[in-house]
Amino acid sequence: MPSGQAKVPLFGVVLAGGSGTRFWPLSRSQYPKQVLRLLGSDSMLQATIARLLPRIPLTRMAVVTNASQEEVIRLELYQKGWDEVHLWLEPVGRNTAAAVGLAAVRLRARDEDPVMAVFPADHYIRDQDRLLEALDIGAKWAEQGYLVTFGILPSRPETGYGYIQASEPLDTAPPVYKCAKFIEKPDLTTAAAFLAEGNYYWNSGIFMFRRDTVLKALARHLPELSQGLESLTHQDHPEALAEIYPGLPNISLDHGILERADNVVVVPVDMGWSDLGTWGAFLELFPPDDSGNVVQGRILDRASRDCLLYAQDRLVGTIGLSNLIVVDTPDATLICHRERVQEVKDLVAALDRQNCIETRQHATVQRPWGYYTVMDDGLGYKVKQIEVLPGKRLSLQMHRHRAEHWVVVQGEAQVTIGREVKKVLANESVFVPAMTA
């Protein structure tokens, strides 16, 4: 973009509705991959928003997520003081075409027609500057009515990513190409051929387009989904959304629109990108030790090679392992061969069928007011450790069949029992009888 030229206004849409089952046991359905702190003190969602801030203000960003994940996503925003970010909730997950369409309808209701910049919440990008440069390039083409994709320059014949084939160039400085087609995850031979040909790129899942452009594309290529979203325009309340949304087609933006449209362009970019789709992808982001291992947490190892050894809290000892992924959390442990990491999602599905709570939540559970951990649970008793954030409160409630003893370990609490309000200091306790609100 020429120096001094005004930048195209953007509205950032962050898609945060996935469950990240391939990162079990660290991710759970109520604590999905996008809120994991895999690469530092920020969660994946927080890092995604932070890297966009030099280009897109908080007031022009929205997170689209499943209603079942509202509490944990709100807590992520609260922790950073990002109250200005919009939170748009889906009653159920219906894939990325519906999520993007919902965002476009919300923007139309606000009488805004910006260039939408759509990002997955759980990807890794090493080079922020190159991302921002690519966004400025893409914005110019999106403003002209194109559906813009971003293709990652491949560094190896990767079978775990989808590919974009580029055709004739629309611009050379910087390069922008017409999109010839999208290709599903190829086998190794095909991926090697793509790498040799030089006009194939990894599909980053990052897109840009005007709000009206994507709504027109939905109407043309996914009329059933478009009609459902259009009906929301005239019934903008949660009940209508809950009634209409589950019936929308469950299809990705790539399959539903981009593979069918003739106005798709690809902007090549090399920015140190990974979709962090599996524990194998996570392993590749860290330099191995002399034995080829990536070790995080309290690990004591002897003679293991080419392993990922990850301990969240507990001490883990390993001896003589080879090509394994070991991930330990307080309530579940994964041990998996490196070549079979794609099957973790199948393991989680099997655990779900057995109604295992370990697929849904951790031993420590986040709430808008803080956290709680179940320390022990047996016949006639349950012991919880509760941490309430400063200024937050638990809702008033009544238990019909159990009494509770509360002990304040640290800080000062204001407790309401019936009509009595009292302050409870550290090392003091209160008794809450059954049938007391």
C-alpha positions as CSV (number, residue, x, y, z in Angstrom):
1,M,0.0,0.0,0.0
2,P,1.6,3.4,-1.0
3,S,2.9,5.5,1.8
4,G,0.4,8.0,3.1
5,Q,-2.6,6.1,1.7
6,A,-5.4,5.7,4.3
7,K,-5.8,2.1,5.5
8,V,-9.0,0.3,4.8
9,P,-11.1,0.1,8.0
10,L,-11.3,-3.4,9.3
11,F,-13.6,-5.3,11.7
12,G,-12.0,-8.3,13.3
13,V,-14.0,-11.5,13.7
14,V,-12.4,-14.2,15.9
15,L,-13.9,-17.7,15.6
16,A,-13.7,-19.4,19.0
17,G,-16.3,-22.1,18.9
18,G,-14.1,-25.2,18.6
19,S,-13.5,-27.8,21.3
20,G,-10.0,-28.8,20.3
21,T,-10.5,-32.5,21.1
22,R,-7.1,-33.3,19.6
23,F,-5.4,-31.5,22.6
24,W,-7.1,-33.7,25.2
25,P,-6.5,-34.0,28.1
26,L,-5.4,-30.4,28.3
27,S,-8.4,-29.2,26.4
28,R,-12.0,-30.2,27.4
29,S,-15.4,-29.3,25.9
30,Q,-15.9,-26.6,28.6
31,Y,-12.2,-25.6,28.5
32,P,-11.4,-25.6,24.8
33,K,-8.1,-25.3,23.0
34,Q,-8.5,-21.5,22.4
35,V,-8.3,-20.8,26.2
36,L,-5.2,-23.0,26.7
37,R,-1.9,-21.3,27.6
38,L,0.3,-23.4,25.4
39,L,2.9,-20.9,24.4
40,G,3.2,-18.4,27.3
41,S,1.1,-16.5,29.8
42,D,-1.7,-15.6,27.3
43,S,-4.3,-18.0,26.1
44,M,-4.5,-18.7,22.3
45,L,-7.5,-16.5,22.1
46,Q,-5.8,-13.6,24.0
47,A,-2.7,-13.9,21.8
48,T,-4.9,-13.8,18.7
49,I,-6.6,-10.6,19.7
50,A,-3.4,-9.0,21.0
51,R,-1.6,-9.5,17.7
52,L,-4.4,-7.7,15.9
53,L,-4.5,-4.6,18.1
54,P,-1.9,-2.6,16.2
55,R,-4.4,-2.7,13.2
56,I,-7.9,-3.3,14.7
57,P,-9.1,-1.6,17.9
58,L,-11.0,-3.6,20.5
59,T,-14.2,-1.7,19.8
60,R,-14.1,-3.2,16.3
61,M,-13.5,-6.8,17.3
62,A,-16.0,-9.6,18.0
63,V,-15.6,-13.1,19.3
64,V,-18.1,-15.7,17.9
65,T,-18.4,-18.7,20.2
66,N,-20.8,-21.4,21.4
67,A,-23.2,-20.3,24.1
68,S,-21.9,-23.2,26.2
69,Q,-18.5,-21.6,26.3
70,E,-19.7,-18.1,27.1
71,E,-18.4,-18.1,30.7
72,V,-14.9,-19.2,29.9
73,I,-14.6,-16.8,27.0
74,R,-15.9,-13.9,29.0
75,L,-13.3,-14.7,31.7
76,E,-10.6,-14.6,29.1
77,L,-11.6,-11.1,28.0
78,Y,-12.1,-9.9,31.6
79,Q,-8.6,-11.0,32.5
80,K,-7.2,-8.6,29.9
81,G,-9.6,-5.8,30.6
82,W,-11.1,-6.2,27.1
83,D,-14.7,-5.3,27.9
84,E,-15.1,-3.5,24.5
85,V,-14.8,-6.7,22.5
86,H,-18.2,-7.9,21.3
87,L,-19.3,-11.4,22.2
88,W,-21.7,-13.0,19.7
89,L,-23.1,-16.4,20.8
90,E,-24.2,-19.4,18.7
91,P,-26.8,-21.6,20.4
92,V,-25.0,-24.6,18.9
93,G,-21.9,-25.0,16.7
94,R,-22.8,-25.0,13.0
95,N,-19.3,-24.7,11.5
96,T,-17.6,-21.6,10.1
97,A,-20.0,-20.6,7.3
98,A,-22.8,-20.1,9.8
99,A,-20.5,-18.3,12.3
100,V,-19.2,-15.9,9.6
101,G,-22.7,-15.3,8.3
102,L,-23.9,-14.6,11.9
103,A,-21.2,-12.0,12.3
104,A,-22.1,-10.4,8.9
105,V,-25.7,-10.2,9.9
106,R,-24.8,-8.6,13.3
107,L,-22.7,-6.0,11.5
108,R,-25.5,-5.2,9.1
109,A,-27.8,-4.7,12.1
110,R,-25.2,-2.1,13.3
111,D,-25.4,-0.5,9.9
112,E,-21.7,-1.2,9.3
113,D,-20.1,-2.4,6.1
114,P,-16.4,-2.8,6.9
115,V,-14.0,-5.2,5.5
116,M,-14.3,-8.2,7.8
117,A,-11.0,-9.9,8.8
118,V,-11.8,-13.5,10.1
119,F,-9.4,-15.4,12.2
120,P,-9.4,-18.7,14.0
121,A,-8.9,-18.1,17.8
122,D,-6.4,-21.0,18.3
123,H,-3.7,-20.7,15.7
124,Y,0.0,-19.7,16.3
125,I,1.7,-16.9,14.3
126,R,5.3,-16.1,15.1
127,D,5.8,-12.9,12.9
128,Q,3.2,-10.3,13.8
129,D,4.6,-7.7,11.4
130,R,4.2,-10.0,8.4
131,L,0.7,-10.8,9.4
132,L,-0.2,-7.1,9.6
133,E,1.5,-6.4,6.2
134,A,-0.6,-9.2,4.7
135,L,-3.8,-7.8,6.2
136,D,-3.2,-4.4,4.5
137,I,-2.6,-6.2,1.2
138,G,-5.7,-8.3,1.6
139,A,-7.9,-5.4,2.7
140,K,-7.2,-3.6,-0.7
141,W,-8.6,-6.6,-2.6
142,A,-11.4,-7.3,-0.2
143,E,-12.6,-3.7,-0.6
144,Q,-12.9,-4.3,-4.3
145,G,-15.3,-7.2,-3.8
146,Y,-13.0,-10.2,-3.7
147,L,-13.1,-13.0,-1.2
148,V,-9.5,-13.0,0.1
149,T,-7.7,-16.0,1.5
150,F,-4.2,-16.2,2.9
151,G,-1.9,-19.0,1.8
152,I,1.1,-20.0,3.9
153,L,4.3,-20.7,2.0
154,P,4.8,-24.4,2.6
155,S,8.1,-25.5,4.1
156,R,7.6,-29.3,3.8
157,P,5.3,-31.8,2.3
158,E,2.6,-31.6,5.0
159,T,-0.3,-34.0,5.0
160,G,-2.2,-32.5,7.9
161,Y,-3.2,-29.2,6.1
162,G,-5.5,-28.3,3.3
163,Y,-4.0,-26.6,0.3
164,I,-4.9,-23.7,-2.0
165,Q,-3.8,-23.8,-5.6
166,A,-2.9,-20.4,-7.1
167,S,-3.4,-19.6,-10.8
168,E,-2.7,-16.4,-12.7
169,P,-1.3,-13.4,-10.8
170,L,-3.4,-10.3,-10.3
171,D,-0.5,-8.3,-8.9
172,T,3.2,-9.0,-8.5
173,A,4.4,-6.4,-6.0
174,P,3.2,-7.7,-3.6
175,P,2.0,-10.9,-5.2
176,V,-1.7,-11.8,-5.2
177,Y,-3.2,-14.6,-7.2
178,K,-6.5,-15.9,-8.4
179,C,-7.5,-19.0,-6.6
180,A,-7.7,-22.1,-8.8
181,K,-9.0,-24.6,-6.3
182,F,-8.9,-25.9,-2.7
183,I,-7.5,-29.3,-2.0
184,E,-8.3,-31.5,1.1
185,K,-5.4,-32.9,3.1
186,P,-3.3,-34.8,0.5
187,D,-1.2,-37.9,0.9
188,L,2.6,-37.6,1.2
189,T,3.3,-38.1,-2.5
190,T,0.8,-35.5,-3.5
191,A,2.0,-33.1,-0.9
192,A,5.6,-33.5,-2.1
193,A,4.4,-32.7,-5.7
194,F,2.6,-29.6,-4.5
195,L,5.8,-28.4,-2.8
196,A,7.9,-29.0,-6.0
197,E,5.4,-27.2,-8.2
198,G,5.5,-24.0,-6.1
199,N,2.0,-22.7,-6.7
200,Y,0.4,-24.4,-3.8
201,Y,-0.1,-22.9,-0.3
202,W,-1.3,-24.2,3.0
203,N,-4.8,-22.9,3.8
204,S,-4.4,-20.7,6.9
205,G,-8.2,-20.4,7.6
206,I,-7.8,-16.6,7.7
207,F,-10.1,-14.7,5.4
208,M,-11.1,-11.1,4.4
209,F,-14.1,-9.7,2.6
210,R,-16.7,-6.9,2.8
211,R,-19.8,-7.7,4.8
212,D,-22.0,-7.3,1.8
213,T,-19.7,-9.5,-0.4
214,V,-19.9,-12.5,2.0
215,L,-23.7,-12.1,2.4
216,K,-24.1,-12.2,-1.4
217,A,-21.9,-15.2,-1.6
218,L,-23.9,-17.0,1.1
219,A,-27.2,-16.2,-0.8
220,R,-25.7,-17.6,-4.0
221,H,-23.9,-20.7,-2.8
222,L,-25.7,-21.5,0.5
223,P,-29.3,-20.3,0.0
224,E,-30.7,-22.3,2.9
225,L,-28.2,-20.9,5.3
226,S,-28.6,-17.4,3.9
227,Q,-32.4,-17.6,4.3
228,G,-32.1,-18.7,7.9
229,L,-29.8,-15.8,8.7
230,E,-32.0,-13.4,6.9
231,S,-34.9,-14.4,9.1
232,L,-32.8,-13.4,12.1
233,T,-32.6,-9.9,10.8
234,H,-36.3,-9.4,11.5
235,Q,-36.3,-11.5,14.8
236,D,-33.1,-10.3,16.6
237,H,-33.6,-11.9,19.9
238,P,-32.2,-15.0,21.6
239,E,-35.3,-17.1,21.3
240,A,-35.4,-16.7,17.5
241,L,-31.7,-17.5,17.2
242,A,-32.1,-20.6,19.4
243,E,-35.0,-21.8,17.1
244,I,-33.4,-21.1,13.8
245,Y,-29.7,-21.7,14.2
246,P,-29.7,-25.4,14.9
247,G,-31.4,-26.0,11.5
248,L,-28.7,-24.2,9.5
249,P,-26.4,-26.3,7.3
250,N,-23.3,-27.5,9.1
251,I,-20.6,-26.6,6.6
252,S,-17.3,-24.8,6.6
253,L,-16.8,-21.5,4.8
254,D,-14.2,-23.2,2.6
255,H,-16.5,-25.9,1.3
256,G,-19.7,-23.8,1.3
257,I,-18.5,-20.7,-0.5
258,L,-14.8,-20.4,-1.3
259,E,-14.6,-23.7,-3.3
260,R,-17.6,-22.6,-5.4
261,A,-17.0,-18.8,-5.9
262,D,-15.1,-17.3,-8.8
263,N,-13.9,-14.2,-7.1
264,V,-11.5,-15.8,-4.6
265,V,-7.9,-14.5,-4.4
266,V,-5.0,-15.8,-2.4
267,V,-2.4,-13.6,-0.7
268,P,0.8,-15.6,0.0
269,V,2.4,-15.0,3.4
270,D,5.3,-16.5,5.3
271,M,4.7,-15.6,9.0
272,G,5.6,-18.6,11.0
273,W,2.1,-20.0,11.1
274,S,0.8,-23.2,12.6
275,D,-2.8,-24.3,13.2
276,L,-1.6,-26.2,16.3
277,G,-4.0,-28.9,15.3
278,T,-2.4,-31.8,17.2
279,W,0.1,-32.5,19.9
280,G,2.5,-33.2,17.1
281,A,2.2,-29.7,15.8
282,F,2.8,-28.3,19.3
283,L,6.0,-30.4,19.5
284,E,7.3,-28.8,16.3
285,L,7.3,-25.3,17.8
286,F,10.0,-26.1,20.4
287,P,13.7,-27.0,19.9
288,P,14.3,-30.5,21.1
289,D,17.0,-31.5,23.6
290,D,20.0,-33.6,22.6
291,S,17.8,-36.7,22.7
292,G,15.1,-35.2,20.5
293,N,12.7,-34.7,23.4
294,V,10.6,-31.7,24.1
295,V,10.1,-31.5,27.9
296,Q,7.8,-29.2,29.8
297,G,6.8,-29.4,33.5
298,R,8.1,-31.6,36.3
299,I,9.6,-34.4,34.3
300,L,12.4,-36.7,35.4
301,D,13.5,-38.7,32.4
302,R,16.1,-41.4,31.7
303,A,17.1,-42.4,28.2
304,S,13.9,-41.5,26.3
305,R,14.2,-40.3,22.7
306,D,12.1,-38.2,20.3
307,C,9.2,-37.7,22.8
308,L,7.0,-34.9,24.0
309,L,6.9,-35.1,27.8
310,Y,4.4,-32.6,29.3
311,A,3.4,-32.5,33.0
312,Q,0.8,-29.8,34.0
313,D,1.3,-30.1,37.8
314,R,2.4,-33.5,39.0
315,L,5.9,-35.0,38.9
316,V,6.1,-37.5,36.1
317,G,9.0,-40.0,35.7
318,T,9.8,-41.6,32.3
319,I,12.4,-44.2,31.3
320,G,13.4,-45.4,27.9
321,L,10.5,-44.1,25.9
322,S,10.7,-43.6,22.1
323,N,8.5,-41.6,19.8
324,L,5.7,-41.1,22.3
325,I,3.6,-38.2,23.5
326,V,2.9,-38.1,27.2
327,V,0.6,-35.4,28.6
328,D,-0.3,-35.5,32.3
329,T,-3.0,-33.4,34.0
330,P,-4.3,-33.8,37.6
331,D,-7.3,-36.0,36.5
332,A,-6.3,-37.6,33.2
333,T,-3.1,-38.7,31.3
334,L,-2.6,-39.3,27.6
335,I,0.1,-41.7,26.3
336,C,0.2,-41.8,22.5
337,H,2.5,-42.8,19.7
338,R,3.7,-39.7,17.8
339,E,2.4,-41.1,14.5
340,R,-1.1,-41.6,15.8
341,V,-1.9,-38.2,17.3
342,Q,-4.7,-37.7,14.8
343,E,-6.6,-40.5,16.7
344,V,-6.8,-38.5,20.0
345,K,-10.1,-37.1,18.8
346,D,-11.4,-40.7,18.4
347,L,-10.3,-41.5,21.9
348,V,-12.2,-38.5,23.2
349,A,-15.3,-39.5,21.3
350,A,-15.1,-43.0,22.9
351,L,-14.7,-41.4,26.4
352,D,-17.7,-39.2,25.6
353,R,-19.8,-42.2,24.8
354,Q,-18.9,-43.5,28.3
355,N,-20.1,-40.2,29.7
356,C,-16.7,-39.5,31.2
357,I,-16.6,-36.0,32.9
358,E,-12.9,-35.7,32.0
359,T,-13.9,-34.9,28.4
360,R,-16.0,-32.0,29.6
361,Q,-14.2,-30.2,32.4
362,H,-11.0,-30.2,34.4
363,A,-10.7,-30.9,38.1
364,T,-10.4,-27.0,38.4
365,V,-13.4,-25.3,36.7
366,Q,-13.5,-21.7,35.7
367,R,-16.5,-19.5,36.4
368,P,-17.2,-15.8,35.7
369,W,-16.4,-15.1,39.4
370,G,-13.3,-17.2,39.6
371,Y,-12.4,-20.9,40.0
372,Y,-13.3,-24.0,42.0
373,T,-11.5,-27.3,42.4
374,V,-13.0,-30.5,43.7
375,M,-10.5,-31.8,46.3
376,D,-12.4,-34.9,47.4
377,D,-15.8,-36.4,46.8
378,G,-17.3,-39.3,48.6
379,L,-20.5,-40.7,50.2
380,G,-22.1,-37.8,52.1
381,Y,-19.5,-35.2,51.5
382,K,-17.7,-33.1,48.9
383,V,-14.7,-30.8,49.5
384,K,-14.1,-27.8,47.2
385,Q,-11.4,-25.2,47.1
386,I,-13.0,-22.0,45.8
387,E,-11.2,-18.8,44.6
388,V,-13.3,-15.7,44.1
389,L,-11.8,-12.9,42.1
390,P,-11.7,-9.4,43.8
391,G,-15.0,-7.7,43.5
392,K,-16.8,-10.8,42.1
393,R,-19.6,-12.7,43.8
394,L,-21.3,-16.1,43.7
395,S,-25.0,-16.1,43.0
396,L,-27.4,-16.7,45.9
397,Q,-28.6,-20.3,46.0
398,M,-30.3,-22.8,48.2
399,H,-29.4,-26.5,48.7
400,R,-32.4,-28.6,49.8
401,H,-30.5,-31.7,50.9
402,R,-27.0,-30.5,52.1
403,A,-25.5,-28.2,54.6
404,E,-22.2,-26.4,53.9
405,H,-19.2,-25.3,56.0
406,W,-17.2,-22.4,54.5
407,V,-13.7,-21.6,55.7
408,V,-12.0,-18.5,54.5
409,V,-8.3,-19.3,53.9
410,Q,-7.2,-15.9,52.5
411,G,-8.7,-12.5,52.0
412,E,-12.0,-11.2,53.3
413,A,-15.5,-12.4,52.2
414,Q,-18.9,-10.9,52.6
415,V,-21.4,-13.7,53.1
416,T,-25.2,-13.6,53.0
417,I,-27.1,-16.4,54.8
418,G,-30.8,-15.9,54.8
419,R,-31.3,-12.2,55.9
420,E,-27.9,-12.0,57.7
421,V,-24.9,-10.4,56.0
422,K,-21.6,-10.8,57.7
423,K,-17.9,-10.4,57.0
424,V,-15.7,-13.4,57.3
425,L,-11.9,-13.0,57.6
426,A,-9.1,-15.4,57.0
427,N,-9.1,-18.4,59.4
428,E,-12.8,-17.9,60.2
429,S,-15.7,-20.1,59.1
430,V,-19.5,-20.0,58.7
431,F,-22.1,-22.8,58.6
432,V,-24.8,-22.8,56.0
433,P,-27.7,-25.0,57.0
434,A,-29.7,-26.9,54.4
435,M,-32.8,-25.1,53.0
436,T,-31.1,-21.7,53.6
437,A,-30.8,-19.2,50.7
